[in-house]
Amino acid sequence: MSDEWIKVATVDELPPGERIVVDVDYEWVAIFNVGGTLYAINDTCSHDEASLAEGDLDGHEIACPLHGARFDIRSGDVLSSPAVVGVDTYEVKIEGDDIYIRLP
C-alpha cells in the first residue's frame, strides 16, 4: 500500500446507512457507512461494468444492480455469481471530520 492518504469526504457527507462514490486518481471508489464503520471498495462490478454503490446493501453485502452478483464490502470477496473475481478494498481512516482512503 502507498503511504499517501487521500482526503475523499467529510463525516457529515457520509452518515450511518449512507454511501458515496468518489473519483480517486481515475478510480471510482464506493465508501459505505455501516453502523458507524466505514468501508471502501472499487465501485465497478468485476462481472460487468456496473456501479456497485447503486446496488442494494444488506448488512455487509452489496448486490450489483445489473446482474445481482454479491460482494462483501469488508473484504471485496465474491459471495454469489455471476461474478467470480472479487473487487479491491481500501483502507479508510477518519481524522477530525475528514475521511481518508489509501489506494495500493
VEXDREN-2710 file (C-alpha; in Angstrom, 1 decimal):
% VEXDREN-2710
k/r/px/py/pz
1/MET/0.0/0.0/0.0
2/SER/1.0/3.5/-0.6
3/ASP/1.8/5.7/2.4
4/GLU/-0.3/8.5/1.0
5/TRP/-3.7/9.1/2.5
6/ILE/-6.2/10.9/0.2
7/LYS/-9.0/13.0/1.7
8/VAL/-12.2/12.0/0.0
9/ALA/-15.1/13.4/2.1
10/THR/-16.1/14.6/5.5
11/VAL/-18.1/12.7/8.1
12/ASP/-21.1/15.0/7.6
13/GLU/-21.3/13.8/4.0
14/LEU/-21.5/10.1/5.0
15/PRO/-23.9/9.4/7.9
16/PRO/-24.6/5.9/9.0
17/GLY/-26.5/3.9/6.4
18/GLU/-25.3/6.1/3.5
19/ARG/-22.8/5.7/0.7
20/ILE/-20.9/7.9/-1.6
21/VAL/-18.8/7.4/-4.7
22/VAL/-15.6/9.4/-5.3
23/ASP/-13.1/9.6/-8.1
24/VAL/-9.6/9.0/-6.7
25/ASP/-6.7/9.0/-9.3
26/TYR/-9.1/8.0/-12.0
27/GLU/-10.5/5.1/-10.0
28/TRP/-14.2/5.1/-8.8
29/VAL/-14.4/4.2/-5.1
30/ALA/-17.6/3.5/-3.2
31/ILE/-17.5/4.3/0.5
32/PHE/-20.1/2.8/2.8
33/ASN/-21.0/3.7/6.4
34/VAL/-22.4/0.6/8.1
35/GLY/-23.3/1.3/11.7
36/GLY/-20.6/4.0/12.0
37/THR/-17.8/1.8/10.4
38/LEU/-16.6/2.9/7.0
39/TYR/-15.7/0.5/4.2
40/ALA/-14.2/1.4/0.8
41/ILE/-14.3/-0.8/-2.3
42/ASN/-13.7/-0.4/-6.0
43/ASP/-17.1/0.8/-7.3
44/THR/-17.1/-1.2/-10.5
45/CYS/-18.5/-4.7/-10.5
46/SER/-15.9/-7.3/-11.6
47/HIS/-18.5/-9.1/-13.8
48/ASP/-19.9/-6.2/-15.8
49/GLU/-19.0/-2.5/-15.5
50/ALA/-21.9/-1.5/-13.2
51/SER/-21.7/0.8/-10.2
52/LEU/-21.9/-1.3/-7.0
53/ALA/-22.9/1.7/-5.0
54/GLU/-26.1/1.8/-6.9
55/GLY/-27.0/-1.8/-5.7
56/ASP/-28.8/-3.0/-2.6
57/LEU/-26.8/-3.1/0.6
58/ASP/-27.8/-5.8/3.2
59/GLY/-25.5/-5.7/6.2
60/HIS/-22.0/-6.1/4.7
61/GLU/-23.2/-7.4/1.3
62/ILE/-23.7/-5.3/-1.8
63/ALA/-25.6/-6.6/-4.8
64/CYS/-24.7/-5.4/-8.2
65/PRO/-27.7/-3.7/-9.7
66/LEU/-27.1/-5.1/-13.1
67/HIS/-26.9/-8.9/-12.7
68/GLY/-27.1/-9.5/-8.9
69/ALA/-23.6/-10.6/-8.1
70/ARG/-22.9/-10.0/-4.4
71/PHE/-19.7/-8.8/-2.7
72/ASP/-18.6/-8.5/0.9
73/ILE/-17.7/-4.8/1.4
74/ARG/-15.3/-5.7/4.2
75/SER/-13.1/-8.0/2.1
76/GLY/-14.2/-7.5/-1.5
77/ASP/-14.8/-11.2/-1.8
78/VAL/-17.4/-12.5/-4.2
79/LEU/-20.4/-14.0/-2.4
80/SER/-22.5/-15.0/-5.4
81/SER/-22.3/-15.4/-9.2
82/PRO/-22.3/-14.3/-11.9
83/ALA/-19.1/-12.6/-10.7
84/VAL/-16.1/-14.9/-10.0
85/VAL/-13.5/-12.2/-9.2
86/GLY/-13.7/-10.0/-6.1
87/VAL/-13.2/-6.3/-6.0
88/ASP/-10.4/-4.3/-4.4
89/THR/-10.9/-2.9/-0.9
90/TYR/-9.1/0.2/0.5
91/GLU/-8.0/1.3/4.0
92/VAL/-10.2/4.0/5.5
93/LYS/-9.5/6.4/8.3
94/ILE/-11.1/9.4/9.9
95/GLU/-9.1/12.3/11.2
96/GLY/-11.2/15.0/12.9
97/ASP/-14.1/15.5/10.4
98/ASP/-12.2/14.2/7.4
99/ILE/-12.4/10.8/5.7
100/TYR/-9.3/9.5/4.0
101/ILE/-8.6/6.4/2.0
102/ARG/-5.3/4.8/0.9
103/LEU/-5.0/3.2/-2.6
104/PRO/-2.5/0.5/-3.4
END
